[in-house]
Amino acid sequence: MQHAHFLTPLALSLMLCHLPARADDLVLQRVLIDGARASQLGIADSANAGSVNQKQLEMRTVYRPGELLEAAPGLVATQHSGEGKANQFFLRGFNLDHGTDLRTTVDDMPVNQRSHAHGQGWTDLNFLIPELAARLDYRKGPYSARDGDFASAGAAAITYANRLAQSAASASIGQNGFARALLAGSPEAGAGNLLYALEVLHNDGPFTRPDDYRKVNAVLRYSQGYANNGFSIGAMAYRASWNATDQIPQRAVDAGTLGRFDAIDDSDGGQARRYSVSGVWRRTGADQASKVSAYVIRNQLELYSNFTYFLNDPLNGDQFSQPDRRVTSGVDATHTWHGHGTGINTDLTVGLQLQNDNIFNGLYNTRRRERLSTTREDHVAETSLGLFAEHQVRWSEKLRSVAGLRADTYRFAVRNEGGAARARDRQLSPSLNLIFGPWAQTEWYLNAGNGFHSNDARGTVDRLAPAPGLARTRGLEAGVRSELLPKLQSALSLYRLDIGSELVFVGDAGNTEAGPASRRTGIELSNYYKPVKWLSLDLDLAFAKARARGAATGEERIAGAVEGVGQFALSVERGPWSGALRLRYVGARPLIEDNSVRAPGASTMNGRIGYRLAGGLLLEIEGFNLSNRRASAIAYYYESRLPGDSEARQDVHFHPAESRSLRLTLVKKW
């Protein structure tokens, strides 16, 4: 878990723009491939931004692809249903559900799905192939004009490699029916490279009814040139199906009528499809830099859930289906002018982000995946245009600034059996970052900015109680980064984030709805220590206080808002041996607004040992939840009814963390 100490894309552009084309290509390759550690002093715009390179991502032990995002300090990715479902995320006192307020992109393509059938900002990263990830760039808070929708708590951008250092084939087997095979390479093709990857996976998990998660994943990409001077065009395809063990009531487990890994409705589950075509073109010179990317993505989901069992329909049960199919298309373009030679170096960047979603989704009552009745069917057309400008100035050796302004306009159109309805919303989002120092190998940061998340289009056009199209956020932050102590890099930040409309989970509807305004304050500490060449240590701590604004006294807690997160990681690479050990702590949190019901904190430990054999072979053993903690991956408090209940009951409903399991992987590289 190494992070926050490498060149961000912004830092790279600042460094590369003053080099000739051949030299900047060499620097870029050295930084991204060799993983050379670089100081952030004089480069970073805040204490909470960083980049994790390919070498470091390879050192991580991840149970599922979405956990790769946990390389960003303070971020937690978990699961509350079958493996094919989008992850549950926590960051900065947010229960982000399936990705709201965490903007996620893969190769400049948005992963968040707006106006989704199940949850706003649905972020399904199961199509991600970790071995292809060249780097993960992250930042937290609404302090960059480049980030738009869903970026209030943070933004994470994963970039795939255009070329792999070696071709690779791997095969993995593990407990609970786990099996995975991967083939990847990037041979030369004409004047460029052809990257290919094929992944197949199966996993049952520890559940009484196996997940039977089946995944096929493929990537094909052609590229020419380098990352900052060249182009690429690629296609991705992903298909999956699974069974789901959704959250279960604590009362049944306490009574012994239900095991921790049992299901009440064993027909829950789903299917997912994702197909995309995208391209990126870049040109970097001494005085200017341009980038244009475009994409077309087709997503399809069929999701069956039952969170309340027999609360609404004692005869057939409460299972419901939330199908969602969509085509998302968009164009992102930026152009930067570099000013230098006058004693004050400047960069002025302007950008355009255009996105359109053509969506068909619905909500149906079902019994064992058979449709019984229709609650609603909608055709949603959602279009957004974002324009931004960002001005970076290095005033002196001890003072830098980054000022930005972003303008967004959204158009929502919904058609259903009740007719057609439209809505619009727009927002200006200014931001300012001031950087002082360094003095004594220490730099100080002040950050302020506005951001937003969009709300579900179906809520914005509601005739009786319309939700705002854009929920405004406002952030303030002060931070410090220090390398004063030898071989230790530390970052500390204090923040406050106000949001105009909190999204809350509704158990019997299985989705999120716009709620009251809220405020979060918190502190984050990140440390990286490398005492010797072959050993590195990470320690990240984050604490947050989340409160609803305007709520009655004693009713201001935000359900699901995690109050503390911590991670400690140890990485070793010496001779043919390599290994990693990571301890993750997710703190306690209220499950109801009056704080009378809480979920306890819990820690889990993962580890990995690898040994390089002759002939390019690598043997790895990974272990998950090594202490076999009986922890909960997620917990909610709401009303449900079991078959034997005479009436509905409020209760804690939880999804257990996976029990201890081991995986063995053999990798061949050539």
DOPAPA-371371 format. One record per residue: x, z, y of N, C-alpha, C in turn; residue in one letter. Coordinates in pm, whole numbers, plus 50000, padded with zeros to 5 digits. Last residue first. Layout:
XZYXZYXZYA...
This chain:
507334799348600508334788748584508424780048707W506114828948444506374821048565507464810848536K503664846848277504774837448259504904829148385K502534879148212502644868348310503854859948276V500234899848061501474892548038501474880448130L498734931448091498854917848141500224912148108T496334955348010497654950147977497704935448016L494634983548138494694969148123496134964948099R492525012148089493845006048094493704990948074L490475037448246490645025448165492045019748188S488215063748313489605059448295489665047148204R485075051848454485915061348382487305055548364S484005042948782484355039048647485265049648583E481655064048952482925056748949483295053848804A478085060548932479345067148896480545057948913P475825061849189476435052549094477795058249059H472945082349257474365079149263474725068549160F470635099349451470795088349356472235083249369H469045129349507470285122049521470345111449412V465505128549591466645132249508467885124349551D462055134749603463275131949677464465136549594Q459595121649386460505132649421461675127249501R456165115749298457435111249354458285123249395A454805131048997454735126549136456115122249183E455375134748738453955134848775453755130148918S457785116348554457455124048674455955123248704D458545099848347457955112748314457555121248433G459625077048476458445075848390457775089148359P460405087448818460775084048682459535083148595L460465078049149459615083649044460095078248909R461965087049469461795078449351460865085449252S463405088249793462295091649705462195081849589E466905095749859465615089649890464605093349781Y470185094149928469115104049911467805097449954Y473065080849757471995080049857470985091149828Y476465073349689475325082449672474365080549789A479095058149501478175057849614477055067849584I480795066149301481225055049386480375054249512A481505099149216480465089449247481055078549336S483555111548942483225109549082482085099449096A485025126048736483595122948732483075121748876R488285113248673487395121148757485955116448743R490555105848520489205105148464488225114048540N493045102548617492635116348591491225117348536S493065074848657493925080648555493565095048522L491585052548756491005065948746491755073948639N493435028548570492465031448675491785044848648F496525012248512495605023048478494725026448596G498294984848375497584990848488496625001448437E501274971148278500204979948234499594986348358I502914939848231502374950248319501304958248247E505654918748194504674926748122504234938248211L506744886448254506504899548314505404906348235L509174861048199508024868648153507954882148223L511404844948238510344844848337509084852048296G513294849648039512504837448034511334837248130G513064885047970513804872547983512834860747982A510854906348162511554902348042512334889448068L510204932048376510524917848372511394914948249R507534954348376508914952148329509124937148314Y505464978048552505814964548512507264963548469G502734999148594504134998348552504394984048504I500415015148810500875002848745502345004048712R497405034148888498845032048874499165019248798G495135055249070495435043048996496945041348989N492925081949109494335077749104494455065349017M490595096749338490905089449216492345084449226T488575123149471489815115549470489985108549336S485775131149679486395129349548487645120949562A483285151349847484415142349844485005141549704G479695152349787481035158149795482115147449799P476985145949998477755141049884479155146849895A474315167650098475595161250120476175156149988R471555178250275472005172650147473275164650174V471285186050535470945195750432471335191050292S471625170050755472835174750688472545185050579N469525156950868469675171150904470845177750832D469675131150757469975133050898470165147650937E471465129050447470215129850521470525134550662I473905129750343473005119950285471645119850353L477165133550485475755137350480474935126050417P480165135350289479315128450385477895133350373R483665139750201482255143350196481485136050306A486065112650148485585125850184484085127750172G488115099249913486965095949995486215108950021V491435092449841490445102949863489355097749956Y493695079549607492715076549712491685087649719R496935073349516495905083649516494985080849634L498875051949325498075053449447496975063649426R501925038749227500965049449203500205051749333L503825013449069503095018349185502125029149140A506794995448973505665004248950505025008549081G509284978348781508514980048903507324988848871S512424968548643511264977448647510574976948783W514774954548650513614947848588512324956048599P515744969148957516124961548839514914954448781G513044984249098514474985949075514864979048945R510604994549291511064981949234512574982549222E507765013849362509145013649313509434999649259V505605031549576505965018749515507445018749481S502925052649631504355052149599504615039149528L500475064249857500965054349762502465055049751A497515079549950498945081349934499415071749827F494825081150175495485073850068496975077150069Q491635093350283493075094750272493615086550157G488985100350503489555091250403491055093350401V486015116850609487465116450595487885107250483G483295112750631483965120550735485485120350725E481055085950600482155093550540482975100150650V477735084050631478935082850714480035091850659A475345087650495476375079350434477655078050511G473335091650778473415092150632474485082550582A474335108251053474125094751003474365094750852I472735135151234473725130051139473335115951093R470775145351399471605134751453472675129651355E469065166351385468685154351311469585142551347E469775186851552469775189651409469425177651323G467735174851806468785184151770468675187751622T466765140351771466445154451791467595163151745A468775113451909468015119851802467755134451836A470435101652092469035103052128468185109452021G472545087751850472335090951990470835091252021R473995100551555472965092251617472745096851760A477465102951485476225109451527475275098951586R480405109151308479365099351338478065106551371A483755113251309482535120651338481495110551384K486535109751088485535103851177484345113251191A489925105050996488795114251010487835108551114F492475094550779491495090650881490335100550878A495775087450674494705097250689493765092850800L498225075450456497225072050558496125082650556D501425070250354500425080750370499505077050485L503745055550131502725053850234501825066050235D507075047550045505985057350042505035054550158L509385030149834508615031149959507435040549938S512515021249698511395030749700510705030449836L514805006449708513915004049595512665012949596W516315014449932515845000749922514764998849817K515095046250055516105037849991515475024149967V512975054850218514255062050221515395054250159P510605044350392511425037550292512805043850291K507335050750486508685056450476509425049450362Y504645049350702505385042050600506835046950602Y501485061650801502925063750788503485055050676N498805067051024499385058350921500895060150921S495875082451122497325083951113497815075450997L493125084851341493745078351226495265079851235E490085099351445491535099151454492085093051327I486975094151627487825096651512489295096051546G483495090151682484805093751734485695097051615T480615070951729481635075751637482915078851713R477155069751793478505071151846479415076651737R474185048851800475065058951744476405059051816S470645040651802472005039351853472865050751799A468615036151499468925041151633470365038251675P468355005351309467975019051338468415023151478G467424977451115467984982251240467454996151271A467864980150759467044977450876467714983250999E468794967050439469064974950558468164970650671T467224970050112468014963150213468244972450331N465334980049930466604974949880467424967549982G462974992149970463044977950007464344971549961A463375017849899462325010649828462244996049868D465655025250067465705025149922464645016749855G467325012150324465935015550288465815013950137V470035020650535469585015950404468175020950376F470485009850873470245020450776469685014450648V472505002151149471794996851033471695007750928L472095011451486472675014751357471845008351246E472644997551786471634998151682472325000051548S474774999751964473425000052017472345001051912G477525021451931476825009651881475355010851917I480715032052035479265032952053478625020052005D483605047951940482855035551926481365038451938L486815059552011485385062052024484675048552019R489945071651875489005061351916487605067051936Y493425074651846492175081751872491185071551926L496175069251624495195064251720493995073451726S499515064151526498445073851546497485068251650L502025054651300501055050451402499915060451405A505445051651199504205059151208503325053451319S508105046850985507265040251083505905047151081Q511335056450904509935060550906509215053251019L514025051450925513345046450806511885050850796K514555078151154515115067251073514285064350949P512145083351405512845088851289513345077551201L510975064451580512025073351627512835079251512L509035046251579510065044551478511265053151514E505555047551651506905052751669507785049551548S502735041951848503495037451730504945041451752R499585053351955501035053751969501645049151837V496505049052142497335049852023498805049952056G493095050352220494455053252265495315055152141A490065032752286491075037552194492395040052265E486635024052279487775028952356488785034852259L483955000152250485015008352194486085012052295G480664992052194481654994352299482695004052245R478234968152085479154979252059480164980052172T474854956652047476084957952124476914969852077R473344935751831473504950051855474864952351920A471364908351892472744912951887472774927751921L468554908551881469324898451809470764902551789G466764938951824467624930651911468384920451827P463624935651647464954941651661465774933051757A460174938451735461374930251716462654938251735P457474947551628458614955951670459904948151650A455614925751608455184939351643456334947851696L456854901951540455964902051655455604916151700R460204894751465459024902751431458144904551555D462554882251511461344874751548460064882351512V464474899851416464504896451559463244889151603T464074901451142463714912851226463664909351373G464984877151058463584880451031463124892451112R467694877851123466804869351202465334872951180A469374908551136468664898951053467664891151137D471764910351408470754915851318470064904751241N475274909051465473954902951471473024910051374S477264932751635476874926351509475494920351529H479894932751885478494932751841478424929751692F481894945352161481654936652047480194937152008G484274953352414482894952452369482814942652251N487084975652471486444962852445485014964252401G490364988152514488944989152547488314975552521A493315006952463492474995652425491024998352463N496655014652511495305017552557494455005152532L499605026452353498575016252365497295022252424Y503195029052340501895034952365500875024052395W506075032752131505245024452216503845030452223E509415042452073508005046152069507235037852171T512175043552098511595037151980510105040651961Q512405053952359512845061752244512175056852116A509845033552467510805043652508511145051952385W508784998952477509055011652410510055020452484P505995005952700507205009452627507864997052568G502544999952664503615005952744504795009352654F499884978352685500944983052597502114987452683I496424974152696497634976952772498654983252679L493744952552662494734960352589495974961752676N490344945952696491614947952767492494957052683L487424924952697488354934052629489664934652707S483914916352718485274917252772486134926852690P481464897352614482254908252557483654908152615S478134888452671479514887452719480274899552669L475514874452471476314885952515477654881352567Q472144866852368473494863052412474214875452463R469454853552174470164864752235471564860052271D466164842852080467524840252127468134853252178R463754831951836464304841951928465714837751966A460684820351690462044818451738462454829951828R458584811851413458914820451527460374818551561A455824797851237457204797051283457404805951404A453714811950978454034802551085455494802851119G453294827350760452644831650884452894822351000G454904817350566453474814350556452704818650681E457724809150781457144814250657455644811250658N460704804850958459434798750919458994804750786R462724812751231462214817051101460864810551077V465624811151415464374804251388463944807651246A467784821251669467164825051543465834817551528F470804816651828469454811351817468924814551677R473154831452044472564830251912471144824851923Y476254831252211474824828652219474304825652079T478944848152362478254844052240476794841552270D482064849852509480654847252534480024841852407A484774870952593484084863252490482624861852529R487914876552723486494875652754485854866352652L490844897552752490024887352690488594887752737G494234905352798492884905952852492074894552792A496944923452731496144912852669494724914752718V500194932052855498734933052860498124921052787S503134952952876502434940852835500934942952847R506084967752983504654966453007504164952752962L508814968352966508084980652933506574979452952K509914944953048510324949752917509494961752872E506984930553203508364935253206508734939553065S504694916153143505054918453283506504922753298W503514894052945504604903852934505164905553074R500184887352880501234887152982502264897952947V497584867652756498624877352725499754875952827Q494244861952756495444860152837496424871452808H491694843752608492544855552595493864852752665E488344833752583489644831752646490414844752637A485724818552388486544829852431487804824952500F482474813052265483584807952346484414819852391L480294806652000481154816352066482284809452139G477124800651887478264794651957479014805652028L474994798651602475714806351703476854798151760S471904797451433473014790151493473674798751600T469834797851158470544806351255471794799051302E466874794651004467934786451064468584794751175A465184803750716465864808450837466914798250878V462284806450551463324796650580463904800550716H461004830650323461404826550458462404815250453D458514849750174459434838650158459754833350296E457464881550045457684872250154458644861250111R456314890749803456234898849925456434890150048T454604878449529455484874949639455244884249757T454694889949186454024887049313455064884349419S456194887348946454814891948944454064888249071L458724871348760458084872948890456614876748874R460904888148549459764879148555458984881848683E462834907548528463234894748587462114884248583R461294929648454462284924248362462614909748398R459164921148698459244929948582460144923348480R459064919749058459344914348926459274925248821T458254908849379458104919549281458254913449142N460514893149605459454892149505459434904649420Y461624877749889461504890949827460284890449735L463984852149991462674857849966462764871749907G465454823550164465494835950087464084841850074N467404798750278466124800750212466244813650130F469124787250566468924797750466467514797150410I471764775250726470454770450683470104778150556N473764783850992473324787850859471924782550835D476574774251182475144772251154474864776351010N478904780251441478464782551303476964780451292Q481804777151631480444772251612480074774051466L484004787751861483564790651725482084787051714Q486834780952058485434777952033485134780951887L489224793352298488734790252165487244787852161G492374796352461490934794152469490464789752331V495064815452573494384809352459492914807952488T498044818052730496624816752757495994809052642L500774838252766500074829552672498614829652710D503824843752950502374844252936501924834952824T506524861553090506034852852984504534854752967N508244861553377507034867553319506494857753216I510394845753431510614860153429509434867653375G509854819753396509674824753533509944839753541T509964812053133511014807153220510894811953364G506664803353021507914811053015508924804653109H503554800852876504264800653002505504809252994G501744781952652502804791852665503494790152799H498404778052569499474773652659500474785052675W496474770852283497264780652357498314773552443T493324766352142494474759952205495154770252294H491164765051856491874772451960493004763952015T488124763051677489234755851743489844764851849A486014760451400486764769451487487934761651546D482874751551277484144746751331484734757651419V480654751950988481194756351116482514749951151G477944760750772478934751150821479434755750957S476304770950486476944775450609478004765350649T473414770750311474564762450345475064766950481V471894792250064472214788250202473364778250204R469684814249903470524802349896470694796850037R468654842249741469184837449868470024825149841D466264864849599467044852449594467484848149733P465644893249498466014888949632466884876349620Q463144910749317464114899949321464354895849464S462584943749193462324932749285463464922849280F460994969649008462054959549019461624948549116Q459294991048968459574986749106460674976249117D456674989948714457944993948771458214987048904G454174985348610455204975148589456594979348636N452845010548665452635002848543453804993448514L453435021848911453625030048790453495022148661P454875010149174454055004049068454285011748939D456345027149337455315018649396454375012449294N457985041949155457385048149273456205039949325L459545037548934458085035948920457355042249039F462375028649068461895029348930460375027048917Y463905025749290462905036649294462115037649164T465605004249255466175016749304465205028449295F466314976749104465234986549094465805000149131N466984941349135467314955449157466074964049138S468474910249109467374918549060467784933249067Y469314880349272469614894549256468354902149215L470934851649300469684856449241469934871049202E472444830949540472384844049475470984846349421L474714807849669473434809849602473494822949525Q476284789249927476154801649852474764802349789N478434765350039477124767049977477144779749893R480094756550333480004766050222478574766350169I482414738950511481044738250462480994746850336V484604739750797484204743850662482734740850638Y487614736950991486214733650967485874736950822A489934743351254489504745051115488024742051106S492704737751453491314734251430491014736351282V495034746851698494554749051562493084745351557K498024743651893496624740551867496304743351721S500174752052157499864753452015498374751051997A502884745052386501474745452350501344747252199Q505624745352427504764749052538503294750352502D506864738752187507504748652274506554753752381A504204736351941505354731452015505924742352103G502234731751661502904741651745504124735251810T499214725351508500354719051574500934729151671R497074723951222497834731551321498954722951379R494034723351051495094715351113495744723751222W492174728350757492844734550872493944725150919V489064726950579490324721050622490854728150745G486924730050290487414734250421488724727250451S484164735450088485184725650127485624729450268V482764755749827483184753449966484184742049974S480394774849652481174762549656481544759849802Y479184799949448479784796949577480644784549565R476654819249294477394806749301477984805449442R475464844749075475984840549205476734827449189A472964865848936473824854148924474264850049064Q472184899148808472114887548895473024876148856G470354929848751471554921548745471434909648837G468164948848535468764945948666470024937448648D467204956848293467114942548321467634939048460S467124983648251468264976548198468174961448214D466415008748447465904995248427467054986548381D468175030148407466735032148392466055018648368I471285034048231470445026948327468985030248301A474175055748203472925049848157472215042648270D476375070248264476535055748261475305048648205F475555096648246476115091748373476185076648378R472385098048070473825099148080474335093148209G469415116448085470085104048123471575106748131L468515140948026467715129747976468355116248005T469765162748136470265157548011469475146147952G469225172048384468315176148277468775171248140A471165159248536471215173748522470355178748407D470185133048520471475136248461471595151248439V467805135748662467745131648522469055134548450A468705143148917467865152448841467795148748693R470065121249023470835132748978470015141948890Q469105088148933468795100948999469565112548937P471425060148979470485067848897470255081448961I472155026849091472265041349105471125048349031Q472285001448825472165006048963472235021348969D473974982048634473504995948623473475001348765T473394948148570473714958548669473134971948626A474964918848434473954929248428474364940348523N475844886148567476114899948530474824907848508W477744856748648476484863048607476804877048556S479204831548859479234844448791477824848648751A481434807848997480164810448932480274823448857R483034788749247482904801849183481504802949123Y485404767849400484174768749322484164781849245A486844751149680486744762949596485404762549522M489164728449826487834730849769487914743249681A490944717950126490774724249996489334725949955G493614707150318492204705350287492004710250145I495914712550586495504714450448494014711750436S498784704950792497344705450765497124708450618F501164715451044500734708150927499234708950910G502684740351150502804726151183502434718051059N502394765251047502144763851190502294749451239N502894762250774501694769450814501374767550962A504064727950734504184742450725502934749050783Y503274698150546503914705450655504004720250626G500174695250372501424689350418501964697750533Q498114701250086498654704950217499924697050244S495204705349893496334696749927496794700250068Y493754725749642494084723649784495294714349796R491404742449455492204730349460492474727049607L490294768549246490774764549379491604751949364V487754786349066488734775449076489044772449221A486334807248823486784806048962487854795248969N483884824248649484764812648648485054809248793V482844853848489483234847048612484144835348581K480624877748378481334865648342481594857648470R479864909348272480214901548391481094889848349Y478554928248114478684914448067478944905148185D477984954948151477794945748263477784931248217D476264970847876477454964447935477084955248050P474584999647896474294985447884475434977947951R476405020247955475695020047828475185006047797T479545011348113478115014348114477475012547977F482155006348190481905017448097480435020148071P482644969948181482564982848245482224993748145G482884943848092481664951148060481514964048138D484094912748198484234927248208482884933648179N486044883148214484914890148155485154905148165H487144852948371487164867548359485894872448291L489354827248473488174831048396488284846048366V490664805648716490544819348668489254820748588E492964782948836491764784448754491764798448695L494394764749099494254777549031492934777548956A496734745049285495594746149194495584760149133Y497994726149551497804739549496496584739449406L500154701849609498814703349554498734717149488L501944691949901501824700249782500364701049740N503274661050031502824674850043502834682149911G503774634650000504504641250107504134655950120A503124635949659503394627249772504244634449875G503164667249570502264655949554502434646949675A504654693949391504724684149498503814672449465E502554720349255503554709749245503544700749368P501674749049226501624740949348502704730249342S499494769549017500734762749051500574754549176G497954789648765498104785648905499454779148926A495644804948557496654794548563496734789648706L494524833848394494764826848520495864816548500L492124854648234493194844748223493294837248354A490954885548109491154876548222492294867048192R488764910947999489664900047963489744890448081A487324941247899487974933548006488884922947948F485854959247743485574944947733486214936547841G486884984747782485554981447833485324966447841N490424978347827489284985747774487994981047841Q491894945247830491764959147867490564965647802G494154918147892493124924447811493064939047850I495244888048046495044902548052493954906647954S497634863748120496534867648032496464882748031A498834837648335498724851648296497524853648206S501144815848473500034817248380499994831848337A502434798948758502214811248682501024809648589A505064784548956503814783348881503674795548791S506494800349242506584795949104505184793649049Q505734802149508507154801949477507394796949335A503144780449615503554792149539505034790949507L501754769549920502724767349812503034780649747R499784779450077499774765150050500714761549935N498054810150015499304802750026499044787850006A495264822050207495854817250083497154809750112Y494614850150396495114836450401495734832950266T492104871050514492974867750401493334853050409I491394893750757491534879450733492544877350621A489184917150885490204914750783490214899850752A488234939951136488274925951091489434924550993A485974966651232487254960751198487104946351156G483724975251366484574985151300485934979551267A482934949951478482974962251558483854972951496S482594924251376483974929351389484054942751461A480194909951354480544919351247481904925951264F481084882051558480084889251480480734897751371D484324879251658482944879351706482074888251620G487634878351777486694882851675485294883651733D489004871752005488984862051897487954865551790R489164892752173488154882652204488044872252093A489564924852043490094911252049488964901552075S488464949452005489444948052113490074934252121Y486634966951850486244954451916487164950952033P488344979251550487774980751682487524967351750G491304968751383490104977151388489654979051532K492704942451188492664950551308491324957751312R494794924650957493664933350989493814939051128Y495714900350721495824905150859494594913450891D497354894550430496124900550481496404905650621L498794865950267498854877650353497434882150387R498464849650047499774849950110499914861850203A496774850849752496774856449886498184857349942A496764843449489496924832849588497044838049730L496234865849339497564859949327497814848849429E493474871849383494524879449453495904872749449P490944851649457491994852349355493204859149417I487524857049530488914858449573489854859149452L484914858249463485564845349445487054845749481F484064883149538484384881349397485004867749369N483284891249786484664886849771485044884249626L480604890449982480924889049840482314882949827D479004905950207480404901650193480774901850046T476324904650427476694904550285478064898150266W475154908450674476604907750666477154907750525G472414927150561473014919850671474534920250662Q471284923050229471904931550330472604923350435G469534905250083469734919150043470314927950152H469314880350210468144886050144468304900850113A470874878750536470914877850391469704884750329H471654873750800470244872250760470134870550609S475004862550717474014868550806472604864950761R477664870450525476484861950526475394868850608Q481174870550551479904877250584478764867250589N483184851450540482634856350414481294863450439V484194822350714483524835250716482984838850579P487414808550671485994807250640485334820850644M490114812450701489344809450822487864806750794D490824821850444491264808750492490384803750606D488274843450465489254838450368489584824250409V487214871750657487384857350641488414854750531T485044896350776485974892450672486014877250662T484204923150978484304908550972485394904750872R482204948150948483544945050900483624929950881L479574950851019480564956551109481984956051052D478474948450685478114948450826479154956250905T479094950350411480024943650500479644943150647G477204963550259477944952550195478764944450294H477654993650413476824986950315477664975750254D479425008550555479234994850600478314986850509L479295037750676478945032050546478525017850579N481775045950910480675037150875480525036550724F484065059650972482815066850977481595058350952G486025038750931485815045151061484445051951074R484525024350649485605023550748485175030450876L483565012350333483575023650425484765022050520F481494989950141482674992750221482465005050310F480694976349828480294985749931481554989750007Q480764941249727481264955049734480564963149841N478194921449574479144923849683479534938649688A478054919149214477444921849344478524924049449K479334917648973479164905349049478574907249186G479254943348860480494938448919480324925649000E476264961648953477054953448865478224947048937G476734988549192475874981049101476774972849009S478324997749390477195006249350476244999049256H481785000049460480694992249403479565001749364Q484184998549733483705003849606482544995249559T486815001849956485894992349893485494997949758A487855015750259487545018250119486535007850072V490375019250504489275011250451489115014050302L492635032350591491345038450619490165030950564G494685003650636494575018250633493165022950669P494344976550424494134980850562493894995850562A494254975250153495584974950214495524978150363A491674971850083492104985650103493564986450149E491254945750018491084949350159491524963650186L491364945649745492554940849816492474944449963L488914951449648489784962849678491104958549742E487744927549576487444932949708488334944649747G488514923649301489184916449411488954922449548P488964955149125488154943349157488744936649280R491064972249092490094971148984489254958648999Y494444968249174493054966649216492164964849095V497404978449289496604979249167495144979049208T499914959749463498724967949462498034967349326R501964941949476502274955349427501044964149412M500974919349598501214918749454501464932649395E501064927249862499764926149797499914925649646L503804925049905503194938249905501804938049842Q504194897349894504944906249806504264919849795K502544887950103502254884749964502954894249867Q501984913850357502444900950305502214899850155N499814924950597500364928250466500754915150399V499714935050933499684924150838500384928650711S497734951951187498904949351107498704937751013G496484976551417496534962851367497794960851285A496395000351555495554999151435495554985051377N497625002651792498205010551683497465008451552A498004970051944497334982751924498004990051809S499584947851960498724950652074497994963952063D503044943951859501644947551832500894950651961A505604940051992504854929051933503364932451922I507094961652064507194949952148506364938252100G507354971951733507564975351873507804962751955L507294965451473506124961751551506294964851699Q510034951951289509504962251377508294956951452S509714938550963509984936651105509364948051184A510934929450652510274939750730510694938450876R510264899350490511214906850569510484916850656A509034884050291508494897050324509464905550404G509494858650202510464868850165509984882850200D507094847550312507424846450171508404857250129I506784853350584505624853850496505974853650349L509364852150699508514863750719507434864750614V510364827050616511084839350584510184851550595R508494809250721508654810250577509374823250541Q508904813750996507614816550935507744818050785L511544805051030511194819051054509894822650984V511254777850970512114786150888511784800850905L509534769751175509104768451036509934777450946D511144773751396509994782551379509444781351238D513124754051360513484768251353512264776951330A511704730351394512354733151266512684747851253R510704733551665509814732151551510494735551419A512284760151858512044746151823511324745151690P510544788651988511554783051901511284768151882L508524800852118509744798852196510884793352111H506504804951939506284795052044507544792252126C507124825251763507414811551724507334801751839L506324848851886507714847251849508064832651824M503634845051928504484848552041505954845852010L502794840551666502674829751765503544832551887S503344865351550504054853551505503984842451608L501524881351684502954883551703503764871451660A499154870151587499424869951730500914871751756L499394875851312499384862051358499664860851507P501824903251290500464898051292500504883451332T504534912951099504104904851211502674900351193L504294946950979504684933050969504064925251081F503284971350947504674970950991505214956650987H500854974350835500994978550975502404977251029A501804982950495500994976550597501494980350735H501424988550155502364987450266501714978850372Q500855000049882500005000050000500895000050124M
